[in-house]
C-alpha cells in the first residue's frame, strides 16, 4: 500500500478483462521470471541472453557465432555483440575455425565457472517462480510451451 492508502501497482490484481488472453498472460509470466532472473544474475554480470550463449557454447564447443545465433534464434548483429561482450569479460574466446574463415567459440575456465554459478541462480529463480505448481504441472507447462515455441519459426 502507498502512503495515501491506495494499492501500489504491484498490489493490484491483474485487470480481469485481459485475463482471457493467453498471450497477455504469457507475456506477464515471462516479464516476471525474466525480471527476477536478470536481477539475480546481475551480481554475476551475466544477462539472460548471455546465459543462453554460454549454455550453447558449453554444450557444443567450437561452434561459430552464426551457428550459436541460429540455435538461440538471435540475429547476426546481436550475436556478435553478445560474443564480443562475453569475450571482453574473459568468459569466452574465439579460436580460428577449421576452415580459417570463421571463429570457433569456446568457454574459458572463467566462463565455465560463471555458467555454473548462473545455472545455480536460475535454478533458484525458477524454483521460486514455479512454486505454486506441482512437479506434474511444471512438466506439463514446459511441454506446452515447447510445443508453442516450436511452431514459431522466427523465435
PyMOL commands that set and color helices and strands:
alter all, ss='L'
color gray80, all
select helices_A, chain A and resi 9-11+16-18+22-44+48-59+65-72+76-88+109-129+135-150
alter helices_A, ss='H'
color red, helices_A
select strands_A, chain A and resi 92-96+103-107
alter strands_A, ss='S'
color yellow, strands_A
deselect
rebuild
show_as cartoon
